[in-house]
Amino acid sequence: MTRAQLIAALIAALVALAVLELVRRRRLSEDFSLLWVLATLGATMLAFWGGLLTGITHLLGAKYETSTIFFFGILFVLVVLLYYAVKLTALIQEVRRLAQEAALLRLKLEEREGEDPSERPGRSA
């Protein structure tokens, strides 16, 4: 085992332990942890199977193996950004729906109390 492989194994183990600890403390949900575990496994495979990185580099038509590593790093960041954008969109839609529901419930409550909603302070008619 080369020094670079040993360092890669140590970093992969630390990342995997950090992800598991964050999941255990409920600071990271399971669906996000899957992405990080897969990335750690991929990096570990590339670190220990030297021919794999060389083969992928030639397959992509890149000249240097570092270019392949950067390519996959950027690809990983783009996947994470897309995933967060999808989650954020769903949360925005849920907040909008809940705000509308709360406004309708507030209006029904005010109508039951016999209060005209336009007469409340801070509201304009």
DOKOL-53157 format. One line per 4 residues: their letters; for each residue x, y, z of N, C-alpha, C. Coordinates in steps of 0.05 Angstrom, whole numbers, plus 5000, padded with zeros to 4 digits. Each point is the difference from the previous one (the first is absolute). Layout:
<sites>
A> X:Y:Z:X:Y:Z:X:Y:Z  ...
</sites>
This chain:
<sites>
MTRA> 5017:4976:5000:4983:5024:5000:5018:5025:5000  4995:5017:4981:5016:5025:4998:4991:5020:5021  5016:5020:5003:4994:5022:5020:4974:5014:4992  4996:5005:4974:4976:5014:4990:4975:4983:5005
QLIA> 5002:4974:4996:4978:4983:5006:4993:4999:5030  5021:5000:5016:4995:5001:5029:4986:5026:5009  5009:5022:4989:4987:5026:5006:4971:5000:4990  4996:4990:4976:4973:4999:4989:4982:4982:5017
ALIA> 5010:4978:5009:4984:4982:5017:4994:5013:5026  5019:5014:5012:4995:5014:5025:4979:5022:4997  5002:5015:4978:4980:5022:4995:4972:4988:4995  4999:4978:4985:4974:4987:4994:4988:4989:5026
ALVA> 5016:4988:5017:4990:4990:5026:4990:5023:5017  5014:5022:5001:4992:5023:5016:4974:5012:4990  4997:5002:4974:4975:5010:4988:4977:4982:5006  5004:4974:4997:4979:4980:5006:4992:5001:5029
LAVL> 5019:5002:5018:4994:5002:5029:4985:5026:5006  5008:5022:4987:4987:5025:5005:4971:4999:4990  4995:4988:4977:4973:4998:4990:4983:4983:5019  5011:4977:5008:4985:4983:5019:4994:5014:5026
ELVR> 5019:5015:5010:4995:5015:5025:4979:5022:4996  5000:5013:4978:4980:5021:4994:4972:4987:4998  4999:4977:4988:4974:4986:4997:4991:4991:5028  5018:4990:5016:4993:4991:5027:4989:5022:5017
RRRL> 5012:5024:4997:4991:5023:5016:4976:5014:4987  4991:4989:4978:4977:5012:4985:5006:5028:4989  5025:5005:4994:5008:5025:4988:5001:4998:4970  4999:4975:4990:5000:4994:4971:4980:4978:4995
SEDF> 4982:5005:4981:4979:4980:4995:5012:4977:4984  4986:4977:5000:5010:4976:4987:5003:5004:4970  4981:5015:4987:5002:5003:4971:5025:5016:4992  5008:5020:5017:5024:5015:4994:5025:4983:5005
SLLW> 4998:4983:5021:5023:4984:5007:5007:4980:4978  4980:4990:4986:5004:4981:4978:5019:5012:4979  4995:5025:4993:5016:5014:4981:5029:5001:5009  5005:5007:5025:5027:5002:5010:5013:4973:5003
VLAT> 4986:4980:5007:5011:4973:5002:5008:4990:4972  4983:5005:4980:5007:4992:4973:5025:5015:4990  5002:5025:5006:5023:5016:4992:5026:4989:5013  4997:4993:5026:5023:4989:5014:5009:4973:4989
LGAT> 4980:4984:4993:5006:4974:4988:5014:5003:4973  4990:5019:4984:5012:5005:4974:5028:5010:5002  5005:5018:5019:5028:5010:5004:5018:4978:5010  4990:4983:5017:5016:4978:5010:5007:4980:4978
MLAF> 4980:4994:4983:5006:4982:4977:5021:5012:4982  4998:5026:4995:5020:5012:4982:5028:5000:5013  5000:5003:5027:5026:5001:5013:5014:4973:5001  4985:4978:5003:5012:4974:5003:5003:4985:4974
WGGL> 4984:5007:4981:5001:4986:4974:5012:5019:4980  5026:5003:5000:5014:5019:4984:4994:4998:4970  4996:4976:4990:4994:4997:4972:4973:5011:4992  4982:5001:5019:4973:5011:4995:5001:5029:4993
LTGI> 5015:5015:5016:5002:5029:4994:5014:5005:4973  5021:4984:4994:5014:5003:4975:4981:4993:4977  4985:4978:5003:4981:4992:4979:4979:5021:4995  4989:5010:5021:4979:5021:4997:5011:5025:4987
THLL> 5025:5007:5008:5013:5023:4988:5003:4997:4970  5009:4977:4991:5003:4994:4971:4973:4999:4987  4980:4989:5013:4973:4998:4989:4988:5028:4995  5005:5018:5019:4990:5027:4997:5016:5017:4981
GAKY> 5024:4990:4993:5017:5015:4981:5016:5021:5014  5002:4998:5026:5016:5020:5015:5030:4992:4999  5016:5020:5005:5029:4995:4998:5011:4992:5028  4990:5012:5021:5010:4995:5027:4978:4988:5018
ETST> 5008:4984:5018:4981:4988:5019:4988:5021:5019  5015:5020:5005:4989:5021:5017:4977:5014:4987  5000:5002:4973:4977:5011:4986:4975:4984:5004  5004:4973:5001:4977:4983:5005:4989:5003:5028
IFFF> 5018:5003:5019:4992:5004:5028:4984:5026:5002  5011:5022:4988:4985:5025:5001:4974:4998:4986  4999:4986:4978:4975:4996:4985:4978:4987:5018  5008:4979:5013:4981:4986:5018:4993:5017:5024
GILF> 5019:5016:5010:4994:5018:5022:4980:5021:4992  5003:5012:4977:4981:5020:4990:4973:4987:4995  5000:4976:4989:4976:4985:4995:4985:4995:5026  5015:4992:5021:4988:4995:5026:4987:5026:5011
VLVV> 5014:5022:4998:4989:5025:5010:4975:5008:4984  4999:4995:4974:4976:5006:4984:4977:4983:5008  5005:4974:5005:4979:4982:5009:4989:5009:5027  5017:5008:5019:4992:5009:5026:4983:5026:4997
LLYY> 5009:5018:4983:4985:5025:4996:4973:4995:4988  4998:4982:4981:4974:4993:4988:4982:4987:5021  5011:4982:5016:4984:4987:5021:4989:5021:5019  5018:5019:5009:4991:5020:5018:4979:5019:4988
AVKL> 5003:5005:4974:4980:5017:4986:4973:4987:4999  5000:4974:4996:4974:4985:5000:4988:5000:5027  5016:4995:5021:4990:5000:5028:4990:5028:5007  5015:5021:4993:4992:5027:5006:4974:5008:4986
TALI> 4996:4991:4975:4976:5006:4986:4976:4987:5014  5003:4975:5009:4979:4986:5014:4993:5014:5026  5021:5010:5014:4995:5014:5026:4986:5027:4995  5008:5014:4979:4987:5025:4994:4970:4996:4994
QEVR> 4994:4979:4984:4972:4994:4994:4985:4993:5025  5012:4985:5018:4987:4992:5025:4995:5024:5018  5019:5018:5002:4997:5024:5016:4978:5018:4988  4999:5002:4974:4979:5016:4987:4972:4988:5006
RLAQ> 4998:4973:4998:4975:4987:5005:4991:5004:5029  5019:4997:5019:4994:5003:5028:4992:5029:5007  5014:5019:4987:4993:5029:5005:4972:5006:4990  4993:4989:4976:4972:5004:4990:4980:4986:5018
EAAL> 5006:4977:5010:4982:4985:5017:4996:5015:5027  5022:5011:5010:4999:5016:5025:4983:5025:4996  5003:5013:4977:4984:5024:4995:4971:4994:4998  4993:4977:4987:4972:4993:4998:4988:4993:5027
LRLK> 5016:4986:5016:4991:4993:5027:4996:5025:5018  5018:5019:4997:4998:5025:5014:4975:5015:4992  4994:5000:4974:4976:5014:4990:4975:4986:5011  4999:4973:5000:4977:4986:5010:4996:5006:5030
LEER> 5022:5001:5015:4999:5005:5029:4989:5028:5005  5009:5019:4984:4990:5028:5003:4971:5002:4993  4992:4985:4980:4971:5001:4992:4983:4987:5022  5010:4979:5013:4985:4988:5022:4997:5018:5024
EGED> 5021:5016:5005:5000:5019:5022:4983:5024:4994  4991:5003:4975:4984:5022:4992:5016:5026:4995  5025:4997:4996:5017:5023:4996:5003:5004:4970  4998:5024:4991:5005:5006:4972:5031:5002:4996
PSER> 5011:4982:4983:5029:5000:4997:5011:5026:4990  4985:5017:4987:5011:5025:4989:5002:5021:5022  4987:4995:5024:5001:5020:5021:5023:4996:5019  5015:4978:4997:5022:4995:5018:5023:5020:4996
PGRS> 5013:5007:5021:5023:5019:4996:5022:4987:4983  5012:5016:4984:5022:4990:4983:4990:4989:4973  4975:4999:4996:4989:4990:4974:4986:5023:4986  5004:5001:4975:4987:5021:4984:4977:4987:4984
A> 4980:5015:4996:4976:4989:4986:5003:5003:4970
</sites>
